[in-house]
Amino acid sequence: MRRVLLLVLALGVVAALVVGLGQSGGADGPASSQPVSRDVSPEAAAIALKGAPAPLAALHERDSELLGGGRGAFERRLAALRGYPVVVNKWASWCGPCRFEFPFFQTQALRYGKSVAFLGLNAGDSSDDARRFLGRFPVPFPSYEDPKEEISRTLKAGAAYPVTIFFDRRGRLTYLHQGNYDGDSALAADIRRYALQ
C-alpha cells in the first residue's frame, strides 16, 4: 500500500512538472502571450538611466504613467524630442502579442534610454486596465492614451496590434513594424537599424 501511495505521489509530481513546463514554454521561452516582467526596480532604472539628456530624462520621470491630451499632446512631445531618435510602441493590455513583447521594451528602454526616446501608445484600451498593466510591468517611459486610435491613424498604425514606429533624429518616420517582436535581439536590431542611423 505504501509503495502504491509513493508511486501515485511521484506520478503526480512528474505530471505537475510536465504541465508547468508546457505552460511556461520550457527552456525555449514562453509559449503563451503572458509577459515575463524583467522586475527592474525604480532604483535600478534610475541608476541605468542616470546622466540622460534633459528631454530623455523628462520621459524617465514619467515612467509607466498614462498621459492624456490626445493627438496634440503627443505631437508636441514628438516635436520636443527632435534631435533624438524615437521609438513608439502601440499596445493594449488586452492584446496577447503586445503583452508578449512588452518585456523587450522594458529591457531595451533601459539599454538605449540615454540616447533614444521611448514612448508608449495605449490604444483601444480602458484606462484602468492599462494602468493596472503598467503597474505590473513598469517601463521607464510614459504612454499616451489613444482610446479612439486618432494618434494611431495619424501614424499609419491603424487597427493593428502591436505596432512599433521608429523616428529618426529629424522627426521623420523611418519604419513601421507591424506585429510583435519575438525577442530582445530583434527589437535591438531594429532600434540600431531605424533609430540610430
N, C-alpha and C positions, 0 to 999 in steps of 0.2 A: 504494500500500500504506500509506504514511504517513497519507494522508487518511482511509482506512478505519479505521485504528487510532485516530486522533483522534476520528472520528465515534463509534465504539464507546465510547471513553472518556467523551466528552461525554454520550452517552445513558445511560451507567452513572451518572454524577453526577446527572443530572436524575432518573433513576429512584430513586436513593437519597434525594434531597430530597423527592420526592413521597411515598415510603413513610414517611419520617421525620415529615413534616408530618401525614400521615394518622394516624400512631400517637400523635402528641402532641396532636392536636385542632386544629392550626393556630393562628391568631391568636385564635380564639374560646375557647380553653381546652382542657383535657384531654377527650378523647373516651372514655377508659377510666377505670377506677376506681383508677388509680395516683395516689397522693398526690404533691404537689409541696411538699416541706418549705419553710418560709419561711427556713430556715437562720439562725435567730436565735441568736446566741451566748449562753451563760450570762451573760456580762458585760453584753451589751446588754439582756438581760431584766432583770438586776438594776438597771440604770440606769432602765429604763422603769417598774419597779415600786417604786423607792425611795420610802419615805415611806408605804407601805401600812399601814393599821391592823394591830395585832398579830395578830388572828385570821386576816387575809388573808395577812400576811407569813409566818405559820406554814405556810400552804399552799405559798407560793412556795419555802420552804426544803426542801420535799419534792418539788420539781419532777421530773416524769417517774418518780416512784417507784411501784411496785406494792405496795399495802398489803393486808395480811391483816386478820383479825379478824372477818370476816363481818358479818352484819346489825347486831350490837350495836355494833361499832366505827364502822360507817357512820352509824348513828343518833346515836351520841354526837357524832360530828363535826358532823352537821347541827344538833344542839342547841347546840353550841359556836358555831355560826355565826349564831345568832339575832341579829337586828339588821342583818344583811346579806342582800341577795338572793343566791340560789344558783342556778347553772346546772350541771346534771349531764348529762354526755354518756355514754350507754351505747354501748360499742363493742367490737369484737373485731378482732384482727389479720387474721383470715381473711375478714372482711366487706368486699367491694368498695365499697359505698356508704359504709361507715364510713371506709375509707381515703381515699376521695374528699373527704369533708368535713373530715377531721382538720386540714388546714392552716388552715381557717377558725377552728377553736378555738385554734390557735396564735396567730393574729392578734388575735382578739377578747379572749383572756385577757390579752394584753399591753395592749390598748387600755382594757379596763374593770377590770383586775385590782386597782386601788386602791379600787374601790367595790363590786365584785361578786365573790363567791366562785365559783370553778370547781372542779368535781370530775369525775373520770372514773369510770366503772363498767365494768370489763373483765369481760364476761360470756361464759360458754360458750367459754372460750379456754384455751390452755395457757399457764402462767406464763412458760415460756421464750420462746415466740413473742411474747407480749405485751411482755416486757422487751426483746427484740430490736427490736420495732417502736418502742417508746418511745425506744430508743437512736438510731434513725434519724430519728424525728420527735418531738423533745422538746417538752414543753409545761410552762409554769410552774405546774403543779399536779399533785397525785398522783391515781392511780386506785386504786380499791378492787377487789380480786378478788371475782368473783361467779360461780364456775365452775358452780354448780348453779342459778343465777338466783333465789336466795332473796331477795336485795335487790331485784332487778328485779320480782319478783311483788309485793312489798310496795309498790312504787312504781307498780304497774299498768302496768309496761313489759315484760310477759311475754316472748314469744318473738320479738318484732320487733327488727330491727337496721337502722340505728341508731335510737335514741330519745333525745330531749333533753327533760329535765324541768326546769321553772322553778319556783322557790320565791320567795315574797316575803319581806320583812324579818321578818315574824312567823312564818316557817316553814311557811306554807300553800302547798300545791301549786297553782299558778295556771294552768299549761298543760303539756300533754304533746304534743310534736311527734314524730309517727311518720315515719320515713324521713329521708333525708339532706337537708341544705341544699344548694342549688345555687350558693351564693356567699356571700362575706363580708357583703354588704349585707343578705341575707335573714336571716342569723343575727343581725347587729347590730340589725335592726329588731325581731326577737322579744325580744332582750335588753332593748331600750328599752320595748317594749310590756308584757312579762310579768314582768320582774325589777325594772325601775327605776321602777315606778309609785309 
